[in-house]
């Protein structure tokens, strides 16, 4: 097993494949050998498709040898979250109810990666139906954080986070309804990007809450996330929420230059009730950006005081509508935690939901106004250090506070507004990764990525690596 090859970023291994220094078959077999060993510790994968992966790798090798190189994903092995459809393959949604579900079509993002020559190694574990943030799954088992296997990896894309952090997938996709790309990326020390709502098609992705759902990259580096976004972004008429907006150039402008950048800070909401070690790291990174020529301005977004209620009223109502029939006919087949949430969602009235949408519209207007004054907003991704698996409380400055509520407190507003938001590692607190969140203007992912590159170039993680890494 070539451990150095496993540790490379997606774009690094892509360069080796392009230059024919390694073959797609070598890379894929090496990764499959490692998955067989590592998944016993992380439980990141629900299923491994070794045979079809090797077939795809052989095909990629033939194409590249014949001079038909398709681009950065050609011959690179990766796995996807198990709520993203693969044609004629089981997609479980990490549930009992859909454990044998087979889609007749690829999801659009699957199709675009397949067309780009990606090699799929399997499907990744997640919180059941993507409705949770600890990934302690009653049907497929808990996922373990590679930095500390006793800790949660975050969710709902916990398997995605654990796979990339432990190097059992070179990159991947997560889905994000209240933070499910950014929460596990923060907890696992990754780059996680929730694009603008409508930037990436959701066709063929099982919904949680259709007005809040997003699909986006989870990666080892900002360059990997940019390459993934460039591959999956773009209009798709099969998704009624997909925006017909030109795709930007996300890769060539990644220079990490922030001179003249205006950073917005909202103290009243995004720095309230933040655990000391987390706040210290985020403020240090902001100070580092200032040293590089950025300026900081405090901004006011009064409607954030309503954000948590609006997020819950919207997500619970929409999710409960999606699962209403199964809740009526087979409630016992849901895990106890999400069954409770679906029951709770049935209690919201039409008035509650519509009032939430009015408050949501005001929140969006205030974010848009703030982002006319500044280029990006910066905040912590999570206000705490990830807790142990099974804990329903988190420690914030010595106080035990609700895990779920505080998990989505800083990530949920970007789902309500649809604005692009990315987390990048800011350093380590108590030996665990801490994420810095960058929120940008609609369809301005290129700027968000470049600010992330500036933080990444600071090398805030030093030479530290997860204990469950090769």
GULUMFI-864168 format. One record per residue (C-alpha): residue in one letter; x, y, z. Coordinates in steps of 0.001 Angstrom, whole numbers, plus 500000, padded with zeros to 6 digits. Layout:
AXYZ
...
***
This chain:
X500000500000500000
X501362503400498969
X500506505648501925
X502043508746500378
X499762508353497362
X496711508095499634
X497572511356501389
X497710513419498219
X494961515845497326
X492667515108494418
X494383517645492165
X497812516265493084
X496886512699492189
X495164513972489042
X498458515548487951
X500270512244488455
X497643510428486380
X497751513053483635
X501555512808483438
X501276508978483433
X503439508689486551
X500712506485488061
X497810504752486389
X494134504986487357
X494220501239488071
X497178501624490451
X495532504534492256
X492167502785492508
X493539499449493688
X495687501206496273
X492649503106497562
X490438499991497634
X493075498121499652
X493125500977502131
X489310501229502330
X489208497560503308
X491483498346506244
X490320501814507267
X486556501369507099
X486669499007510061
X487759502022512117
X485801504903510574
X482646503199509229
X482648505887506541
X481379503617503760
X477951501972503577
X478924500073500424
X482127499535498452
X481881498867494716
X485350497460494090
X484625495508490906
X482906498333489044
X485533500794490290
X488335498719488799
X486394498369485540
X486050502155485377
X489731502601486221
X490755500259483386
X488543502182480978
X490060505487482129
X493547504060481690
X492772503049478097
X491338506474477305
X494301508341478784
X496810506050477064
X495048506772473775
X495453510517474333
X491832511166475326
X492416512842478691
X489159514372479939
X490438516546482735
X491208516645486422
X488766513910487517
X489760511407484833
X490775508184486556
X490516509608490094
X488648507344492571
X486108508821494960
X482892507927496778
X479635509848497185
X477119510316499974
X474418507652499956
X471533509980499147
X472970510773495705
X471543508425493073
X473575506040490954
X471801504454487993
X470915500799488644
X472651500800492044
X471225500822495550
X470977504200497260
X469853503685500847
X469586507227502277
X471128505368505261
X467624504184506096
X465683500983506622
X462803502120504421
X465000502732501357
X467618500041502044
X466862498356498697
X465992501427496610
X467484501393493098
X467353504501490912
X466769504289487178
X468927507384486600
X472114508967487810
X471839512165489786
X473006515097487665
X476118515501489816
X476879511778489469
X476412512031485703
X478720515052485436
X481454513364487462
X481025510146485485
X481308512087482214
X484476513711483602
X486005510248484059
X485697509861487838
X485962506355489291
X483323505602491941
X484427503411494840
X481125503292496753
X478540505135498822
X479226506936502082
X477480506724505442
X475274509575506625
X472675510499509189
X469402508798508256
X467659510787505500
X470257513539506117
X468191514693509116
X470769514966511883
X474256516101512722
X476017513364514722
X475886510526512141
X475123508003514876
X473053505881512512
X470762503176513988
X470775501131510763
X474391501361509575
X476269502318512735
X478053505430513942
X480750507112511880
X483943507894513795
X485876511142513489
X489374510379512124
X490914512963514460
X489505511151517504
X487355508056516949
X485398508725520141
X484150512048518725
X481338512716516268
X482379513514512684
X479495515946512291
X476613515359509948
X474601514664508084
X477496514090505655
X479576512424508368
X480721509523506219
X481839512001503579
X483850513938506148
X485426510849507679
X486271509325504283
X488145512366502970
X489837513137506296
X491040509538506662
X492103509479502972
X489668506726501920
X488211509040499244
X490214511694497414
X487275514090497525
X483492513825497693
X480156515593497734
X477933516379500677
X474416517731500910
X473604520726503087
X470176521778504436
X471258523489507656
X475010522906507547
X475513519266506557
X478487520009504280
X480109522597506530
X479514520940509921
X481346517658509142
X483983519499507119
X484677521696510131
X484699518755512544
X486980516679510294
X489407519411509250
X488295519746505621
X487270522366503108
X483489522249502652
X481593524486500233
X477840525042500120
X477376526839496795
X474684529406496060
X471210527855495998
X470585526908492369
X474283526824491430
X474382522984491484
X471548520701490388
X469785518616493028
X468142516303490490
X468576512734491667
X469427513712495239
X466888512577497833
X465427515753499373
X465331516754503013
X463799520238502669
X463580521354499054
X463947525125499536
X467002524692501787
X468872521761500178
X472248522223498468
X474908519893497018
X478589520773497186
X482237519696497572
X484016518317500616
X487740518236499987
X491283518152501289
X492129521513499731
X490513524645498350
X491874523777494899
X490096520412495067
X486830522089496072
X487164524581493208
X487787521795490697
X484771519881491970
X482516522919491763
X483681523637488209
X482685520083487242
X479255519863488874
X477983523458488562
X475628524655485873
X472004524807484809
X469904521651484726
X466294521866483491
X465437518728485483
X465844520684488732
X463197523445488985
X465319525302491566
X468452525322489392
X469536528796488259
X470407529514484639
X473470531567485537
X476845531203483761
X479406529078485593
X482411531053486767
X486106530253486584
X486755528854490030
X490317527594489598
X492527530066487716
X492007532929490176
X493000530970493276
X495983533053494356
X495052533741497979
X495524537498497523
X493272539487499873
X494743542990499715
X491818545423499682
X489305542749500688
X486534544012502972
X485617541489505655
X482333541820507528
X481990540707511138
X478644540387512904
X479451540364516611
X475867540176517941
X475062536783516426
X478098535020514979
X480380535663517955
X477809535124520690
X478166532005522883
X481317530761521154
X483667528483523078
X486888530278523972
X489377528151521981
X487179528406518875
X486760532179519102
X490498532643519670
X491413530755516492
X488846532537514313
X489930535978515503
X493587535047514957
X492859534085511345
X490947537316510787
X493920539245512182
X496191537330509794
X493986538380506872
X494258541989508049
X498050541685508035
X497781540670504395
X495891543842503487
X492250543038504220
X490106545408506264
X487432544504508799
X484078546197509259
X481344545381511745
X477949544825510126
X474442544621511559
X471925541937510545
X469070542335513050
X466880539569511597
X469453536961512610
X467656536931515958
X464860535011514199
X467090532738512123
X466965529625514303
X463158529616514489
X462851530287510751
X465275527479509928
X463421524975512090
X459942526017510938
X461022525675507325
X463105522499507502
X460805520595509862
X457688521444507841
X459202520547504478
X460878517361505736
X457695516172507440
X455747516743504224
X458225514594502285
X458027511723504786
X454346512120505729
X453120508933504022
X455793506709505591
X455171508312508978
X451512507367508614
X452123503788507448
X455456502607508927
X456728505016511608
X458539502241513465
X460980501895510549
X462490505325511191
X465256505820513736
X463874507215516982
X465679510554516654
X464382511477513220
X460919510007513888
X460623512539516707
X461664515353514361
X459130514327511711
X456423514207514376
X457469517657515535
X457306518934511964
X453651517915511714
X452815520419514471
X453684523542512450
X450679525221510866
X450466526786507409
X450500530158509190
X453750529228510978
X455401528167507736
X454321531235505780
X455317533619508557
X458725531936508558
X459054532625504827
X458266536298505393
X460955536479508081
X463288534593505749
X462767537195503025
X463709539962505456
X466813538042506556
X467904537667502948
X467421541378502293
X469570542268505311
X472339539867504272
X472286541326500768
X472537544838502223
X475449543858504468
X477256542303501515
X476983545580499637
X479175547081502357
X481699544235502504
X482994541498500181
X482510538526502524
X481357537771506042
X483543535666508328
X482337533672511331
X483019530438513191
X481506527382511484
X480775525644514787
X480799527404518177
X482248524385520013
X484731521510519838
X483035518309518508
X481657516194521384
X481796512453521963
X479527510090520047
X476246509761521924
X476438513128523681
X473417515402523258
X475144518358524958
X478219520384524053
X480560522389526225
X480596526128525497
X482713528041528012
X481945525570530770
X478194525437530139
X476426522339528817
X474287523416525864
X472085521612523335
X474120519911520593
X471715520181517639
X470660523766518308
X474237524988518529
X475404522887515594
X473218524688513067
X473231528109514715
X475973529571512484
X475426527465509366
X471620527640508997
X471404531317507941
X473216530601504663
X470643527941503806
X467828530380504488
X469417533051502298
X470867530657499719
X474196532495499835
X477452530601499226
X479292529597502391
X482505527671502889
X484391526319505874
X488174525996505947
X490378524721508767
X491445527497511133
X493549525384513492
X493164522882516304
X491367523260519619
X491683520454522179
X493312518415519403
X490248518748517168
X489779520811513993
X488094524217514151
X486459525628511019
X486315529224509818
X483236530085507758
X483257532472504792
X479891533724503465
X479749535524500127
X477431537209497679
X475134535111495503
X477079533265492769
X480360534779493984
X481904531410494849
X485186532417493205
X485785535120495821
X484753532824498682
X487176530180497434
X490004532691497142
X489532533933500708
X489579530293501784
X492842529846499888
X494336532758501827
X493450531053505114
X494698527690503832
X498029529260502841
X498541530245506486
X498880526485507189
X496900526758510430
X496884522971510971
X500681522804510900
X501901519258510346
X499115517657512392
X497069514838510874
X494192512589511968
X494989509564514099
X492995507388511683
X495055508469508676
X497594506196506956
***
